[in-house]
Amino acid sequence: MNTKHKLLNKKGILNYISLRNSSRLVGIEILRKTESTNNDAKNIFNKLTKKEISYCFIAEEQTSGRGTKGRKWISPYGTNIYMSLAWKSSIPLYKTDGLSLATAVTITKILNKGLNLNIRIKWPNDLILKDQKVGGILIETSAKKNSTELVIGVGLNVLMEKSDLQKTETDWTSIFYHTKKVPDRNKVAGLILDSLLDLTNKFKTYGLAYYKDSFEELNFLEGKKC
């Protein structure tokens, strides 16, 4: 097998989850193929019996991946990260404003530190590497009687090559295409998941204000004419 397409595995991912965050994760599933990890996450909430717990889905391939505004998300097999976290929370729906931006901040910070990158954030949910989109975030929420169901979807281009990038509708890049290095996707997935689990604690406690200063430092549009 091509080393660039080493498949994801649960043990490799969980190696990067801190002990303090692992208690908030009740399950993780790695799927070879699915329509959408966000859909998978939405279907698991009836099995989450407690609040402030999360369940993660990661797929090697999505057949109907989507971004914001209904755009198709190109999701080839064994190359990128397609992840969705189902988070059942007591946080009121009206207090989830800014969750997409907070998610972008926490993911960007951990990837820049862990992979020595310089990703920036294009408000509110695009991750930018060298002026091109390398990832995105899709948040879906639903208010229930005694809880809020939140799905945090993350797509990150890790090993996509030029032939794949040409199929996309926008100006994309990937970590491999930009750096010419082959990152371990299990490490990338583990870093992202750990940051999301940390987010479920800090965002519930402090809201968007906790991430505001970091966003200003990572703001791709700072000083640009829009």
C-alpha positions in Angstrom: 0.0 0.0 0.0 1.2 3.5 -0.8 2.5 5.0 2.5 0.6 8.2 1.8 -2.6 6.2 2.0 -2.1 4.5 5.3 -5.5 4.0 6.7 -6.9 5.5 9.9 -7.1 3.4 13.0 -8.7 4.0 16.4 -5.6 3.3 18.5 -3.4 5.6 16.4 -5.9 8.4 16.8 -6.6 7.9 20.5 -2.8 8.2 21.2 -3.2 11.9 20.7 -6.2 12.4 23.1 -5.3 13.8 26.4 -6.5 12.1 29.6 -8.5 15.1 30.7 -10.4 15.1 27.4 -10.9 11.4 27.0 -13.6 11.3 29.7 -15.8 13.4 27.4 -15.6 10.9 24.5 -17.9 7.9 24.8 -17.2 6.4 21.4 -15.3 6.7 18.1 -16.1 5.0 14.8 -13.9 4.8 11.7 -15.9 4.2 8.6 -14.5 3.0 5.3 -17.3 4.8 3.4 -20.3 6.9 4.4 -22.6 9.5 2.8 -21.8 12.1 5.4 -20.2 11.9 8.8 -22.5 14.8 9.9 -25.5 12.6 9.1 -23.9 9.8 11.1 -23.4 12.1 14.0 -27.0 13.3 14.0 -28.2 9.7 14.1 -26.3 8.8 17.3 -27.9 11.3 19.7 -30.7 8.9 20.8 -27.9 6.7 22.2 -26.2 9.5 24.2 -28.0 9.3 27.5 -26.0 11.9 29.4 -25.1 15.6 28.7 -21.7 16.9 28.0 -20.6 13.8 26.3 -19.5 13.3 22.7 -19.3 10.6 20.0 -17.0 10.9 17.0 -17.3 9.6 13.4 -14.4 9.6 11.0 -14.6 8.3 7.4 -12.1 7.3 4.8 -14.5 8.5 2.1 -17.7 10.4 1.9 -20.1 10.0 -1.0 -22.2 13.0 -0.2 -19.9 15.3 1.8 -21.1 18.9 2.0 -19.8 22.2 3.1 -21.6 25.4 3.9 -24.4 26.7 1.6 -24.9 23.2 0.3 -21.6 23.0 -1.6 -20.3 19.6 -2.4 -17.2 18.6 -0.4 -14.8 16.5 -2.5 -14.0 13.5 -0.4 -11.7 10.9 -2.0 -10.8 7.7 -0.3 -7.9 7.5 2.2 -6.5 10.9 1.7 -8.1 13.5 4.0 -9.9 13.9 7.3 -13.7 13.8 7.3 -14.8 14.0 11.0 -17.9 14.9 12.9 -18.4 15.1 16.6 -21.8 14.6 18.1 -22.0 16.7 21.3 -25.0 16.5 23.5 -25.0 19.5 25.8 -26.9 21.5 28.3 -25.8 24.8 26.6 -28.9 26.7 25.3 -29.1 27.0 21.6 -28.9 30.8 21.7 -25.5 30.5 23.3 -24.0 28.5 20.4 -23.5 31.6 18.3 -19.8 31.8 17.4 -19.2 28.0 17.8 -18.0 27.7 14.2 -15.4 30.5 14.7 -14.3 29.0 18.0 -14.0 25.6 16.4 -11.8 27.2 13.6 -9.6 28.8 16.3 -9.0 25.7 18.3 -8.3 23.5 15.3 -6.0 26.0 13.7 -3.9 26.5 16.8 -3.4 22.8 17.4 -2.5 22.0 13.8 -0.1 24.9 13.5 1.7 23.8 16.7 1.6 20.1 16.0 2.4 20.1 12.3 4.4 23.3 12.1 2.0 25.0 9.7 0.7 28.5 9.3 -3.0 28.0 8.8 -5.2 31.1 9.2 -8.9 31.6 9.5 -11.2 33.1 6.9 -14.3 34.2 8.8 -16.3 32.3 9.8 -15.4 28.7 9.0 -12.7 28.4 6.3 -9.1 27.3 7.1 -6.6 28.9 4.8 -3.0 27.8 3.9 -0.9 29.9 1.6 -4.0 31.9 0.5 -5.9 28.7 -0.5 -8.6 26.7 1.3 -7.3 23.7 3.1 -10.3 22.9 5.3 -13.7 23.9 6.5 -16.2 23.5 9.3 -19.9 22.8 9.2 -21.9 23.2 12.4 -25.5 21.8 12.7 -27.6 22.3 15.8 -31.0 21.1 17.1 -32.8 22.2 20.3 -34.4 19.4 22.3 -36.6 19.6 25.4 -33.7 19.2 27.9 -30.6 19.5 25.8 -29.0 20.8 22.6 -27.6 18.5 20.0 -24.6 19.9 18.3 -22.7 18.4 15.4 -19.3 19.8 14.6 -18.1 18.7 11.2 -14.5 19.2 10.1 -13.1 18.5 6.6 -9.3 18.9 6.2 -7.3 18.3 3.0 -4.3 16.3 4.1 -3.0 14.2 1.1 -5.0 15.4 -1.8 -2.9 15.9 -4.9 -3.2 18.2 -7.9 -5.4 15.8 -9.9 -7.9 15.8 -7.0 -7.7 19.5 -6.4 -8.6 20.3 -10.1 -12.0 18.7 -9.5 -13.0 21.3 -6.9 -15.0 24.4 -7.5 -12.8 26.7 -5.5 -9.2 27.4 -4.9 -8.0 24.6 -2.7 -4.8 23.1 -1.4 -3.8 20.3 0.9 -1.1 19.9 3.6 0.8 17.5 1.3 0.5 19.7 -1.8 1.7 22.7 0.1 4.5 21.2 2.2 5.5 18.1 0.1 5.6 16.2 3.4 3.4 13.2 4.2 1.8 13.8 7.6 0.4 10.9 9.6 -3.3 11.1 9.2 -3.9 9.4 12.6 -1.9 12.2 14.2 -3.8 14.8 12.3 -7.2 13.2 13.3 -6.1 12.8 16.9 -5.0 16.4 17.2 -8.3 17.7 15.7 -10.4 15.4 17.9 -8.5 16.4 21.1 -9.0 20.1 20.3 -12.7 19.5 19.7 -13.1 17.7 23.0 -11.3 20.6 24.7 -13.7 23.0 22.9 -16.8 21.3 24.3 -15.6 22.2 27.8 -14.2 25.7 27.2 -16.9 26.9 24.9 -19.6 25.8 27.3 -17.9 27.6 30.2 -16.6 30.8 28.5 -18.3 31.1 25.1 -16.8 32.8 22.1 -15.0 35.4 24.3 -12.4 32.8 25.2 -11.3 32.5 21.5 -11.6 36.2 20.5 -8.0 37.2 20.9 -6.7 34.1 19.2 -9.0 34.7 16.2 -7.6 38.2 15.8 -4.1 36.8 15.6 -5.2 34.2 13.0 -7.6 36.3 11.0 -6.8 35.8 7.3 -8.9 38.9 6.3 -7.1 41.3 8.8 -6.2 44.4 6.8 -7.7 43.1 3.6 -10.3 44.9 1.6 -13.5 42.8 1.5 
